[in-house]
Amino acid sequence: MRGRESGMPDVTQWESYFDANEIVRKLSDPDQRKRCVEFGCGYGTFTRAAASLVDVKQIASFDIDDEMIRTTRMRLSDRTSADVSLARRDFLADGCGLPDGWADWAMLFNLLHIESPLVLLTEAHRVIRPGGTLAIIHWRDDIATPRGPSINIRPSLMQCQAWAEQVGFQLVSIPVLERSPWHWGLRMTRTIAEGRRHYKESRV
């Protein structure tokens, strides 16, 4: 299923809103990001940035939109050392299909305004190995921004942190995104303890 208010402007406008290279570097752990899963590739903005990191070897990226998959595939450089797989998948309804603990690092960018954020965060928790990294960004809710979902459904940094902690992540850092002023970022880690967290479904 598509998340609410999931439309995007053209690629040039979209990529003017943030510095993807800054974001992937500040929200990952060097030498601990060999395998990356990306929920929602969009135009491939962050796929390309992650693939440019020399220690990233595999990226599994998913999107519900065939056109986004095609666009990302066309924009990937043959010069990257990362093996990037792209697949059309409704990861909200069906999960991402990767094995438990497959990923060292997951990118979950501009998505947690969806109706069921805990469903997505629980899937991220499942697919990230214990000790692995969850990277979250979203549009700021404390200032006027040139794009982003409606303020009444836009989650705050603190709300997203609380949701992530509820399903089994711990806060690592809240880096300053100097070249991405319209966004905040969270770097979380999956706790070492095994076992699924139980939660009451939350819709926003």
Steps between C-alpha positions, in 0.01 A plus 500: 500500500615853432563725796288812525636816339774304327523709183835649396607800290739462206841359579693829477270674743494197732876478524534871574343445842786304657855375463468123462872439547500687830198303620629152418838573657365650821233232548717191459795333665813469284615139460165385645282559194593225255137403439235771470124480457312803370127536552379711208763581238315793342723650232802312634632809676615316811560171319771670297648675802517176698648311205780758479628398846790264440417269791138446389496176301131411466186712484149355485260778409122483470225723371132452417528711184635338181601839361716572807672164458571571132626850574731382776639222282580749221671737742730247662859520387683195368803628689359422843647202682169425673268229375162675487179301463176685430156346537142615483342399830226612734717478810228645720262215420745218429829594666822526301553125462861501621616248764497593868811697595618538139588871513772690683323826423154613393392830347149613586472849358195730487258214563378500859198720430335183364188370669673211682858603584553220752437239232788637296728544799432142611597374155818707516575349841453150360732545205781687682752285686542553874731796542421629151397855414163652418521840328191721501445844352187706463387852425526734798175596669633805687561722196335572167638265232473518122360147476389214723174350624237708676602618845208315662644163390870589511669317790751674719850376570398407854195307377708300253761428765228376736350275232841353416575436868162332537590230248853441629743771387719727712615852422860543386506861383306793360751646255479855377420498127677821403435468125148362540329775701142390438555158659597341829677164530504216751760229527370200695637153571318173530539370853695178543218325686305263276127453480220698349354798677126503541321827448154638461437608143541876466351702218574868451 
